[in-house]
């Protein structure tokens, strides 16, 4: 539900391709740049991929430039927008503006895109989701699991074979692991690793839904802001109704068990940064868990080891400052005996 400002400019060749749009992230970024409508700017590609505005050229202004104002209503559903407090007790507000309408069509579509992506239903991309929504075939992610070949095959640009492929892909992904299901719900502040932590701590969706705020907050790597977000999510009737609709539509959740082969790394907390050559980061995380270790996404004094691959980020610098043990890939492989 975040309203993200986007810069639209004359088509410009940058790093081998022509671009005409770039995200401006939020109002704070606009203010830092001192950007106005009608400005001349310098753009680049972050990592040679993502276009971004890096500088405004005020000397080239003609006097007709206009100050940028965020809308006070959602441009899609016309409901009000708001900033949110950061943290339960903090008065500091987010840089982002949010649509306040829980039934906003744009929010609903973006959530469906997230949901099918996490469940790896790759036959249904954003354009197909939009088409299904426009045709009235789906109103939420649960409706996807009620689709039939006959609903799809007669649509323009589809046909029997593509309809079969879509339905087969949906049916192949009805059985979902608990961590993946938690991540797919799109709970505010809950990423892939936090979903793993929650699944490991509670073992079932029922226990997670019934957990107290203190129980969630007591989990390692989960702070009060995330805990409150998780706790609140499962107490909103519309969210519970959505999950119940998923289950009625044939979605099932696999029971979660931590498949530890040994406890050699029990009590050890690992952070991985950079690119590993011998294995992917997901494979490294899986191996650590199989040996009883834990994964964290951030470096702290509690971190036991930071595994460093090529081109490490700021986590490596923080580990150095805190004096945390640093392992290169060779040492890491020795530790897990690969």
C-alpha positions in Angstrom: 0.0 0.0 0.0 3.0 2.4 -0.3 2.6 5.3 -2.7 6.0 5.5 -4.4 6.9 8.6 -6.4 8.4 8.0 -9.8 10.4 10.4 -11.9 9.4 10.5 -15.6 11.8 12.2 -17.9 12.8 12.4 -21.6 14.0 9.0 -22.9 17.8 8.9 -22.2 20.5 6.3 -23.1 22.1 5.1 -20.0 24.5 2.1 -19.7 23.4 0.6 -23.0 19.6 1.0 -22.8 17.1 3.8 -23.1 15.2 4.7 -19.9 12.5 7.2 -19.1 11.5 6.4 -15.5 13.2 6.0 -12.2 11.9 5.5 -8.7 12.3 8.4 -6.3 11.7 6.1 -3.3 9.9 8.6 -1.0 9.4 12.2 0.0 12.6 12.3 2.0 14.6 11.4 -1.1 12.9 14.1 -3.1 13.7 16.7 -0.4 17.3 15.5 -0.2 17.7 16.0 -3.9 15.8 19.3 -3.8 13.8 18.0 -6.8 11.0 19.9 -8.5 8.7 19.1 -11.4 10.4 20.4 -14.6 13.9 20.0 -13.3 16.9 18.9 -15.3 18.7 16.0 -13.5 21.6 13.6 -13.7 20.7 9.9 -13.8 22.6 6.7 -13.5 22.0 3.0 -13.2 22.6 1.7 -9.7 24.7 -1.5 -10.1 24.4 -0.9 -13.9 20.7 -2.1 -13.6 18.3 0.2 -11.8 17.8 3.8 -13.0 18.1 6.4 -10.3 18.2 10.2 -10.0 21.5 11.3 -8.4 21.6 15.0 -8.8 19.5 18.1 -9.7 20.9 20.9 -11.8 19.3 24.0 -10.3 21.3 26.4 -12.5 19.3 25.1 -15.5 15.9 26.0 -14.0 13.7 28.3 -16.1 11.5 29.5 -13.3 8.5 27.4 -14.2 9.5 24.4 -12.0 6.9 23.3 -9.4 7.3 21.9 -5.9 6.3 18.2 -5.6 3.4 17.4 -3.3 2.4 13.9 -2.3 -1.3 13.3 -2.9 -3.6 13.2 0.1 -5.7 10.5 -1.6 -4.8 7.2 -3.2 -4.6 7.7 -7.0 -6.3 4.3 -7.5 -9.1 4.0 -5.0 -9.4 7.7 -3.9 -9.2 6.8 -0.2 -7.0 8.8 2.2 -3.3 8.2 2.6 -1.2 8.4 5.8 2.2 8.1 7.3 2.8 5.6 10.0 4.6 5.6 13.3 7.8 3.7 13.4 7.6 1.4 16.4 5.0 1.0 19.0 6.0 3.9 21.2 8.0 6.0 18.8 6.5 9.3 17.5 8.8 9.2 14.5 6.9 8.7 11.3 7.7 6.7 8.2 9.0 8.4 5.1 6.5 6.5 3.1 2.8 7.3 2.6 0.3 4.4 2.7 -3.2 3.9 1.2 -5.6 3.4 4.1 -8.1 1.3 2.2 -7.7 -2.4 3.0 -9.7 -3.2 -0.2 -7.7 -1.0 -2.5 -7.5 -2.8 -5.9 -3.9 -1.8 -6.4 -2.9 -3.2 -3.0 -4.8 -6.3 -3.7 -3.1 -6.9 -7.1 0.4 -6.3 -5.7 -0.4 -8.7 -2.8 -1.5 -11.4 -5.3 1.7 -10.8 -7.3 3.7 -11.3 -4.1 1.7 -14.4 -3.1 2.0 -16.3 -6.4 5.7 -15.4 -6.7 6.5 -16.7 -3.2 4.6 -19.9 -3.9 6.5 -20.1 -7.2 3.4 -20.3 -9.4 5.4 -18.9 -12.3 2.8 -19.6 -15.0 0.8 -16.7 -13.5 2.7 -13.5 -14.1 1.6 -9.9 -13.2 -0.1 -9.4 -16.6 -2.1 -12.6 -16.3 -3.1 -11.7 -12.8 -4.3 -8.3 -14.0 -6.2 -10.0 -16.8 -7.9 -12.5 -14.5 -8.8 -9.6 -12.1 -10.2 -7.5 -15.0 -12.3 -10.5 -16.3 -13.8 -11.0 -12.8 -12.3 -14.4 -12.4 -10.4 -13.6 -9.2 -10.9 -11.0 -6.4 -8.1 -12.2 -4.1 -5.3 -14.8 -4.0 -7.5 -17.5 -2.7 -9.7 -17.4 -5.8 -6.7 -18.5 -7.9 -7.0 -22.0 -6.4 -10.6 -22.2 -7.6 -9.9 -21.5 -11.2 -10.8 -24.2 -13.9 -9.5 -24.8 -17.4 -12.9 -23.7 -18.7 -12.5 -20.3 -17.0 -9.3 -19.5 -18.9 -9.2 -21.3 -22.3 -11.8 -19.1 -24.0 -10.1 -15.9 -23.0 -8.5 -14.0 -25.9 -4.8 -15.0 -26.3 -5.1 -18.0 -24.1 -6.4 -21.4 -25.3 -6.6 -25.0 -24.1 -2.8 -25.6 -23.7 -2.0 -22.4 -21.8 -5.0 -22.9 -19.6 -3.9 -26.4 -18.8 -0.3 -25.2 -17.9 -1.7 -22.6 -15.6 -4.1 -25.0 -13.8 -1.3 -27.6 -13.5 1.1 -25.1 -12.0 -1.6 -24.0 -9.4 -2.3 -27.6 -8.5 1.4 -28.4 -8.1 1.7 -25.6 -5.5 -1.3 -26.2 -3.2 0.9 -27.9 -0.6 3.0 -25.1 1.0 5.7 -25.3 3.6 5.0 -23.3 6.8 7.9 -20.7 6.3 6.9 -20.1 2.7 3.2 -19.7 3.7 4.1 -17.1 6.4 6.3 -15.2 4.0 3.5 -15.3 1.3 1.0 -13.7 3.6 2.8 -10.3 3.1 2.9 -9.4 6.8 4.5 -6.0 7.3 8.3 -6.4 8.2 8.2 -10.2 7.7 10.7 -11.3 5.1 11.9 -14.7 4.2 14.3 -15.2 7.1 11.8 -13.9 9.7 9.2 -16.3 8.3 11.8 -19.1 8.9 12.4 -17.9 12.4 8.7 -17.9 13.2 8.1 -21.3 11.7 11.0 -22.8 13.7 9.8 -21.2 16.9 6.1 -22.3 16.7 6.1 -25.3 14.4 2.5 -24.8 13.2 0.3 -22.0 12.0 -2.2 -22.6 14.8 0.5 -22.0 17.4 1.7 -18.9 15.7 -1.8 -17.5 15.4 -2.4 -18.1 19.1 0.9 -16.8 20.3 1.0 -13.8 22.7 3.0 -10.7 21.8 5.6 -11.6 24.5 6.0 -15.1 23.0 6.7 -13.6 19.5 8.9 -10.9 20.9 11.1 -13.4 22.8 12.2 -15.1 19.5 15.8 -14.4 18.6 16.3 -11.9 15.8 12.7 -10.6 16.2 12.3 -7.2 17.8 9.2 -5.4 19.2 8.2 -3.7 15.9 8.2 -7.0 14.0 6.5 -8.9 16.8 3.7 -6.3 17.0 3.2 -6.5 13.3 2.9 -10.3 13.4 0.7 -10.3 16.4 -1.7 -7.7 14.9 -1.9 -9.5 11.6 -3.4 -12.6 13.1 -6.0 -10.6 15.1 -7.5 -8.9 12.0 -10.7 -10.7 11.0 -10.2 -10.1 7.3 -6.8 -11.8 7.4 -8.2 -14.9 9.3 -11.0 -15.1 6.8 -8.6 -15.0 3.9 -6.6 -17.9 5.3 -9.7 -19.9 5.9 -10.7 -19.2 2.3 -7.3 -20.5 1.2 -7.8 -23.7 3.1 -11.3 -24.2 1.7 -9.8 -23.8 -1.7 -7.5 -26.7 -1.2 -4.3 -25.1 0.1 -2.6 -27.1 2.8 0.4 -26.4 5.0 3.2 -28.9 5.5 4.1 -29.5 9.2 7.4 -27.9 10.0 10.3 -29.8 11.5 13.8 -28.5 11.8 15.8 -31.1 9.9 19.0 -31.0 11.9 21.4 -33.8 11.0 23.7 -32.9 13.9 24.1 -30.2 16.5 27.7 -29.4 15.7 26.8 -25.7 15.2 24.2 -25.5 18.0 24.1 -22.1 19.6 26.0 -20.5 16.8 24.6 -17.5 14.9 25.7 -16.9 11.3 25.4 -14.0 8.9 26.2 -14.5 5.2 27.3 -11.6 3.0 28.7 -11.4 -0.5 28.6 -14.1 -3.2 29.9 -17.7 -2.5 31.5 -19.7 -5.3 30.9 -23.3 -4.2 27.2 -22.9 -3.2 24.4 -20.5 -3.2 23.6 -18.5 0.0 20.3 -20.5 0.3 22.3 -23.7 0.2 24.8 -22.4 2.8 21.9 -21.4 5.1 20.3 -24.8 4.7 23.6 -26.5 5.7 24.0 -24.3 8.8 20.5 -25.2 9.9 21.1 -28.9 9.3 24.1 -28.7 11.7 22.0 -26.9 14.3 23.1 -23.4 13.7 21.0 -20.3 13.3 20.8 -17.6 10.6 20.5 -13.8 11.1 20.1 -11.1 8.6 21.9 -8.5 10.7 25.3 -8.4 12.5 25.3 -7.8 16.2 27.5 -8.6 19.2 25.5 -11.9 19.5 26.7 -13.0 16.0 29.1 -15.9 16.2 30.4 -15.9 12.6 30.1 -13.7 9.5 30.7 -15.8 6.3 32.2 -13.5 3.7 32.0 -14.1 -0.1 33.1 -11.9 -2.9 31.9 -8.3 -2.9 30.7 -8.3 0.7 28.5 -5.4 1.8 28.2 -3.3 4.9 27.7 -6.4 7.1 31.4 -7.2 6.7 32.4 -3.7 7.8 30.1 -3.9 10.8 31.5 -7.3 11.8 35.0 -5.9 11.6 34.1 -3.0 13.9 32.4 -5.3 16.4 35.2 -7.8 16.4 32.9 -10.7 15.2 34.6 -13.8 13.8 34.9 -13.6 10.0 35.1 -16.7 7.8 36.0 -16.7 4.2 34.4 -19.4 2.0 37.3 -21.8 2.4 37.2 -21.7 6.2 33.4 -21.9 6.2 33.6 -25.1 4.1 36.1 -26.6 6.5 33.8 -25.8 9.4 30.8 -27.6 7.8 33.2 -30.2 6.3 32.3 -30.0 2.6 
